[in-house]
Amino acid sequence: MIIPSKHEKLNESLIVLGAEILNGIKKKGRLVEDLFNEFKVKHPNIHLDNFFLTLVFLWLVDAIKKDGDLITYK
């Protein structure tokens, strides 16, 4: 969900998901597909749309960048 509400599940929040994605790419860049597959193991109920919304959010706040096919921590 883009606009938070008091009924939103915390583990589905873009900020929480973003923090976990940043932890996954902090040491080295990752392919988007590999990152999603690893993320899907930890959070089986997360949809691809939420994952990409989280990546867009991280890119907008200048936390990640795209280097070729890799997503890297900025």
C-alpha positions as CSV (number, residue, x, y, z in Angstrom):
1,M,0.0,0.0,0.0
2,I,1.4,3.4,-1.0
3,I,-0.7,5.5,1.5
4,P,-0.3,4.1,5.0
5,S,-3.3,3.6,7.2
6,K,-3.7,2.5,10.8
7,H,-5.0,-0.9,9.5
8,E,-1.9,-1.7,7.4
9,K,0.2,-4.6,8.4
10,L,3.7,-3.4,9.5
11,N,5.5,-6.2,7.8
12,E,3.9,-5.1,4.4
13,S,4.9,-1.5,4.8
14,L,7.1,0.0,2.1
15,I,9.5,1.3,4.7
16,V,10.0,-2.0,6.4
17,L,10.3,-3.9,3.1
18,G,12.8,-1.2,2.0
19,A,14.9,-1.7,5.0
20,E,15.1,-5.5,4.3
21,I,15.9,-4.9,0.7
22,L,18.7,-2.5,1.7
23,N,20.1,-5.2,4.0
24,G,20.1,-7.6,1.1
25,I,22.1,-5.4,-1.2
26,K,24.4,-3.6,1.3
27,K,27.5,-5.7,0.7
28,K,27.2,-6.2,-3.0
29,G,24.9,-5.4,-5.9
30,R,22.2,-7.9,-6.8
31,L,20.1,-8.8,-9.8
32,V,16.5,-7.8,-9.3
33,E,15.3,-11.4,-10.0
34,D,17.7,-12.9,-7.5
35,L,16.8,-10.3,-4.9
36,F,13.0,-10.9,-5.4
37,N,13.5,-14.7,-5.2
38,E,15.4,-14.4,-1.9
39,F,12.9,-11.9,-0.6
40,K,10.0,-14.2,-1.6
41,V,11.5,-17.0,0.6
42,K,11.3,-14.7,3.7
43,H,8.0,-13.1,2.8
44,P,5.8,-15.6,0.8
45,N,2.8,-13.3,0.9
46,I,4.5,-10.3,-0.7
47,H,3.3,-9.6,-4.3
48,L,5.6,-8.6,-7.1
49,D,3.8,-5.2,-7.3
50,N,4.7,-4.4,-3.7
51,F,8.3,-5.4,-4.3
52,F,8.7,-3.1,-7.3
53,L,6.9,-0.2,-5.4
54,T,9.5,-0.7,-2.7
55,L,12.3,-0.5,-5.2
56,V,10.8,2.7,-6.7
57,F,10.5,4.2,-3.2
58,L,14.1,3.4,-2.5
59,W,15.2,4.9,-5.8
60,L,13.2,8.0,-5.1
61,V,14.8,8.6,-1.7
62,D,18.2,8.1,-3.4
63,A,19.0,4.9,-1.4
64,I,19.7,2.6,-4.3
65,K,21.0,3.0,-7.9
66,K,21.0,0.8,-11.0
67,D,24.4,-0.2,-12.3
68,G,23.7,-2.2,-15.5
69,D,21.6,-5.1,-14.4
70,L,22.5,-4.7,-10.7
71,I,20.7,-2.9,-8.0
72,T,23.3,-1.4,-5.6
73,Y,23.3,0.5,-2.3
74,K,24.1,4.1,-2.7
